[in-house]
Amino acid sequence: MKNRTTTRKVWGLGVALMIMGTVNAQQTGKLTLTKTFIDKNLREAIAQYHTLIKRVPGDVLPRTYIKANDSLVTAKSNTWIAGFYPGTLLYLYEYSKADGLLAEAEKRLRLLEKEKDNKGTHDLGFMLYCSFGNALRLTGNTHYRDVLLTGAESLASRFNATVGCIRSWDHNGDKWKFPVIIDNMMNLEFLNWASRVSGNPKYAEISTIHANTTLKHHFRADNSSYHVIDYDPETGVVRNKHTHQGADHESAWARGQAWGLYGYTMMYRDTQNENYLDQARKIAAFILDNPSLPEDGIPYWDYSVSGADVPRDASAAAITASALLELSELTTGTESLRYLRNAERILTSLSSPAYKASIGSNGGFILEHSTGHFPANSEIDVPLSYADYYYVEALMRYQHLLNQ
């Protein structure tokens, strides 16, 4: 990290600390998206979510939408995507201060709260930190702090010291003994927060060990990432290197690369460990220099495939844009500017009619053209709740840059 005076501001995925010191882009007058652009897209996102709010039953969370039969696909509170809908509502409330958005978010938090005791998933960062984390940040309600700390303990229970990782999945025992997916990097921010707030270093120690183990085993020579590394829980030895949701085991699944970029950028912000910044730079280079990346910056669902008929993944693009905005703030000069420019390119594309739905359409979701799990023929070319979440987060991060 370059020497400079910095202040810490609560921000990021749920409740995070984003270093908001000297804004490199503004130093050089290089922010190209306008306040009008950001305001327009956030206002339209709010309008869309008012459509979505009317469609969501009281006991579930929205996942995606099927245009062919105008049906909303929902999920229970124990599903990994459960935190994104209330999290998006809370970001939009932060922007607008509209009480109706907060009330709807808090209604879903009550549904989600029991997952604080769920020790059967590694996704508690997504589920609780994106939702209760943002709620705590915006309301100061200490009950949300207690929910989060209980959830962090549940997440920590999945850590295996021999492996040096938090176990991801409990399914497919015939294939994997101790699977760890690149997505799990996203849940480490929750643990970092828990150590800062509780004063217990255990959570941050688990987070750091997991990040280091992932750094050692998940990445190929070209800095792309496998999706799943399977370990022997008794010895810690790597058994398999797989890409479960990609084109093949040696391919670069687009959303997985985005998770890695976001995760290591966040880990550098939280720890100042230069190894994490170095890895974030390498992942960014793999993504931005990839010959299969389309001109509009929205990747195909896997970096090994391309073509007019190959589905894009707007969710991977939204995650990447949010990560690049933060990475631009943790670097300087032409490097920072490159990350900023590419984030702007992605946000411009996602905000165009090619990817953003017209108000009242798309079941109330903001973005179109995401891909969930292509090999399983699941959620292909559809809206997804997490695409909306990271798109809105990126818009909010850009608004903060404009306000500096």
Protein Blocks (a to p, Z undefined) as FASTA:
>chain_A
ZZdddddddedehjadddfbddfklmnopafbdfklmmmmmmmmmmmmmmmmmmmcfkbc
cfbdcfklopacdddfkbfklmmmmmmmmmmmmmnopaklmmmmmmmmmmmmmmmmmckb
fklmmmmmmmmmmmmmmnopaklmmmmmmmmmmmmmmpcfknopacfbfghklmpmbdcd
fklmmmmmmmmmmmmmnopaklmmmmmmmmmmmmmmmpcfkopacfbdcddfknopafbd
cdfklmblkbccfklmmmmmmmmmmmmmmnopaklmmmmmmmmmmmmmpmklcfkopacf
bfkbgcjklccdfklmmmmmmmmmmmmmmpghjllmmmmmmmmmmmmmmmpmklpccehi
anopabehiafblmnopaihiadfklmmmmmmmmmmmmmmmmZZ
